[in-house]
Amino acid sequence: MNFVGVVHVAQGPRPVLSALTTLLLCVAGGLAVGGSFGVLEEEFEQAGSQTLTLSYTSWKLTQGGNYPSKIYFHAPHFGYPLVATGVILVVAGLWLVLGRNTTARLAAIIGAVGAGMLVGTVWAVCMVVAADLDAVDRTAGFQLTWTSGIGFWLVLGSGVAAAAGGILALLTAFPRPVRHITPSPHPRESPVPEEA
């Protein structure tokens, strides 16, 4: 007589999940690298007839306008962590979909860690840009405004894609076991009820 038992079997990475994870990780990495070279934000100041514009990327500050003096100020170099984590995500994503099943879990874990690092970097960028965008002043004879640039939106998009890709990478690295119901080779005897 066969009795039914439950066996938990580890499931390998699913091809559709791996492909979607790869897509999100590569998009996040590409947007991070490309966005690092775009303008994060621009500052415009006007005092009387003098104007000053400052344009920030994740790598450098560019000064414009007719202000006579050079502004000696350095933009935060967010480009280094953006490019580093972007490359990690692209490599992990491609490794996940093109590598062997035995290394897919390692690729997914690296992708999840890289995604977390990128999300943290994007959070820092957003905090700096948000603080600057709030610094608006318009008084008699003076005007100060800030605007966000294409680089900011690309970096923000990379953070969103990295968050989604990181979650899927964790699901790929640690899949839920599948329950298979199979006949048990060792049947259990049920206890015989005692007679009253």
C-alpha positions in Angstrom: 0.0 0.0 0.0 1.4 3.4 -1.0 0.9 6.5 1.2 1.2 10.0 -0.2 4.0 12.2 1.0 5.2 15.7 0.2 8.7 16.4 -1.1 10.1 19.9 -1.5 12.2 20.3 -4.6 14.4 23.4 -5.2 13.4 25.1 -8.4 16.0 26.6 -10.8 15.8 30.1 -12.2 12.8 30.5 -14.5 13.8 31.8 -18.0 11.2 34.5 -18.2 12.1 35.8 -14.7 15.8 35.8 -15.6 15.2 37.6 -18.8 13.0 40.3 -17.1 15.6 40.7 -14.4 18.3 41.1 -17.0 16.3 43.7 -18.9 15.7 45.8 -15.8 19.3 45.5 -14.5 20.7 46.5 -17.9 18.3 49.4 -18.3 19.1 50.6 -14.8 22.8 50.4 -15.5 22.6 52.1 -18.9 20.5 55.0 -17.5 22.9 55.4 -14.6 25.9 55.7 -16.8 24.2 57.9 -19.4 22.5 60.0 -16.8 25.8 60.7 -15.1 26.9 62.8 -18.1 23.6 64.7 -18.4 22.8 67.9 -16.6 21.5 67.2 -13.1 20.4 70.8 -12.4 21.0 74.4 -13.4 21.2 77.5 -11.3 20.4 81.0 -12.6 21.2 84.1 -10.7 20.6 87.7 -11.7 21.7 90.7 -9.7 21.0 93.9 -11.6 22.6 93.5 -15.0 25.0 90.7 -13.9 23.9 87.1 -14.5 25.4 83.8 -13.4 24.5 80.3 -14.6 25.9 77.2 -13.0 25.2 73.8 -14.7 25.9 70.7 -12.8 26.5 67.1 -14.0 27.6 64.2 -11.9 31.1 65.0 -12.9 31.7 68.7 -13.2 30.4 72.3 -12.9 30.1 74.7 -15.8 29.8 78.4 -15.3 28.1 80.8 -17.7 26.6 84.3 -17.7 28.4 87.6 -17.5 29.5 87.4 -13.9 33.1 88.7 -13.9 34.7 86.3 -11.4 35.3 82.6 -11.6 33.3 80.5 -9.2 35.6 78.0 -7.4 33.2 75.4 -6.4 33.2 71.7 -7.2 30.1 69.6 -7.9 29.7 66.4 -6.0 31.3 63.6 -8.1 28.3 61.3 -8.2 29.6 60.0 -11.5 32.0 57.5 -9.9 29.4 55.5 -8.0 26.8 55.9 -10.8 29.2 54.4 -13.4 30.6 51.7 -11.1 27.2 50.4 -10.0 25.9 50.8 -13.6 28.6 48.6 -15.0 28.0 46.0 -12.2 24.3 45.9 -13.0 24.9 45.4 -16.8 27.6 42.7 -16.2 25.4 40.9 -13.6 22.3 41.1 -15.9 24.1 39.7 -18.9 25.8 37.0 -16.8 22.4 36.0 -15.4 20.8 35.4 -18.8 23.9 34.2 -20.7 25.7 32.2 -18.0 25.2 28.6 -16.9 22.5 27.6 -14.4 25.2 26.9 -11.8 26.4 30.5 -11.8 22.9 32.1 -12.2 22.4 32.4 -8.5 25.7 34.2 -8.0 24.9 36.6 -10.8 21.5 37.3 -9.3 23.0 38.0 -5.9 25.6 40.4 -7.4 22.8 42.1 -9.4 20.7 42.5 -6.2 23.7 44.0 -4.3 24.6 46.3 -7.2 20.9 47.4 -7.5 20.9 48.3 -3.8 24.1 50.3 -4.1 22.6 52.2 -7.1 19.3 52.9 -5.3 21.4 54.4 -2.4 23.4 56.6 -4.8 20.2 57.8 -6.6 18.7 58.6 -3.2 21.7 60.8 -2.3 21.6 62.5 -5.7 17.8 63.2 -5.3 18.3 64.7 -1.8 21.0 67.1 -3.1 18.9 68.1 -6.1 15.7 68.5 -4.1 17.5 70.8 -1.6 18.8 73.0 -4.4 15.5 73.1 -6.2 13.9 74.4 -3.0 16.4 77.3 -2.9 14.4 79.9 -4.9 14.7 83.6 -4.1 13.1 86.6 -5.9 13.6 90.0 -4.3 14.1 93.5 -5.6 17.1 93.4 -7.9 17.9 89.8 -7.3 16.7 86.5 -8.7 17.8 82.9 -8.0 16.2 79.9 -9.6 17.1 76.2 -10.0 15.8 73.8 -12.6 16.4 70.0 -13.0 18.0 68.7 -16.2 17.8 65.5 -18.3 20.6 63.9 -16.3 18.5 64.0 -13.1 15.5 62.3 -14.8 17.7 59.6 -16.3 19.4 59.0 -12.9 16.0 58.9 -11.2 14.8 56.4 -13.8 17.8 54.2 -13.2 17.0 54.1 -9.5 13.4 53.0 -10.2 14.6 50.3 -12.6 17.3 49.2 -10.2 14.8 48.8 -7.4 12.5 46.6 -9.5 15.4 44.7 -10.9 16.9 44.1 -7.5 13.7 42.6 -6.2 13.4 40.3 -9.2 17.1 39.4 -8.8 16.4 38.3 -5.2 13.5 36.2 -6.4 15.8 34.7 -9.0 18.5 33.9 -6.5 16.3 32.5 -3.9 13.4 30.8 -5.7 10.6 29.2 -3.7 10.7 25.4 -3.5 8.1 23.5 -5.5 5.9 21.0 -3.6 5.7 17.7 -5.3 3.3 15.1 -4.0 4.8 11.6 -4.4 4.1 8.2 -2.9 6.0 7.6 0.3 8.3 4.5 0.2 7.8 4.0 4.0 4.1 3.9 4.9 3.2 4.9 8.4 0.8 2.7 10.3 -2.1 4.4 11.9 -2.6 3.7 15.6 -5.2 1.1 16.4 -8.0 2.5 18.6 -8.3 0.9 22.0 -11.4 -1.2 22.6 -13.7 0.1 25.4 
